[in-house]
Amino acid sequence: MGTDLIRKTETFLKEKLKENPYFFEQHDQFEYRLNHSRRVARIGAVIAEKEGMDKEAMIIACLLHDIAYAHPSIIGNGWINHGRCSASIARPFLTDLNLAPEIIRNILYGIAIHVDDKADFEGERTPFALTVGDADNIDRYGAIRLLDQLNEARFSEADRHEKLEILGGLLRKAEERRADILSTAAAAALWEECLNLRLLFLTSLISQIENSAGLSPR
């Protein structure tokens, strides 16, 4: 999977993220953002291969989709703009890679729209461009992200009632995402698999916690 252009892109991503002072204080967040981008790239590669897209270009697009987190302003409420900001940061880098103009346009538009389906420049919502957002969403509903969410909610420290509330909230959100429409058959299959695994885990955990209650009536 590693070509020279992909290696250059991953190096560029790491070096740019290191420019954000926030990541010096929160190294675990640096690792999360870097590893998330790597996983999204691998998911994008699977989709690209199955759908006959340019696999190398897709990996590059997915690696760069969150590069705006190099800017401190993106942390917190600025996140809504990170797709457009990431495209702006990626543009001169992609030009230096000497990629074909059409490929650069596709990559940049996919990066720009992956958050809220809006870009600040003209482009086409091709299956390639839409796959960047699809791959991002698939990873955000994967097992690692679920573990992160449980840790963020201090699940292990919660009492039985609080645990059921946390899990119930996550379950409702996952159920709501069943209606999501993805841009390709390959992405839809991965999304269904990912969502089903999350729902199975959450429902099983809820059931086991409920079954852990005392048997004697109070």
NORCOR-V246382 format. One record per backbone hydrogen bond with DSSP energy under -1.0 kcal/mol. NH is the residue of the N-H (numbers start at 1). CO is the residue of the C=O. If there is no record, write none. Layout:
BEGIN
NH/CO, NH/CO
END
This chain:
BEGIN
7/3, 8/4, 9/5, 10/6, 11/7, 12/8, 13/9, 14/10, 15/11, 16/12, 17/13, 18/14, 19/16, 20/17, 23/20, 24/21, 25/21, 26/22, 30/26, 31/27, 32/28, 33/29, 34/30, 35/31, 36/32, 37/33, 38/34, 39/35, 40/36, 41/37, 42/38, 43/39, 44/40, 45/41, 46/42, 47/43, 48/44, 49/45, 50/46, 51/47, 53/48, 58/54, 59/55, 60/56, 61/57, 62/58, 63/59, 64/60, 67/64, 69/66, 70/67, 71/68, 74/71, 79/76, 81/78, 82/79, 85/81, 86/82, 87/83, 88/84, 89/85, 90/86, 91/87, 94/90, 95/91, 96/92, 97/93, 98/95, 99/94, 104/100, 105/101, 106/102, 107/103, 108/104, 109/105, 110/106, 111/107, 112/108, 113/109, 117/113, 126/124, 130/126, 131/127, 134/130, 135/131, 136/132, 137/133, 138/134, 139/135, 140/136, 142/139, 146/142, 147/143, 148/144, 149/145, 150/146, 151/147, 152/148, 153/149, 154/151, 155/150, 157/154, 158/155, 163/159, 164/160, 165/161, 166/162, 167/163, 168/164, 169/165, 170/166, 171/167, 172/168, 173/169, 174/170, 175/171, 176/172, 177/173, 178/175, 180/177, 188/184, 189/185, 190/186, 191/187, 192/188, 193/189, 194/190, 195/191, 196/192, 197/193, 198/194, 199/195, 200/196, 201/197, 202/198, 203/199, 204/200, 205/201, 206/202, 207/203, 208/204, 209/205, 210/206, 211/207, 213/210
END
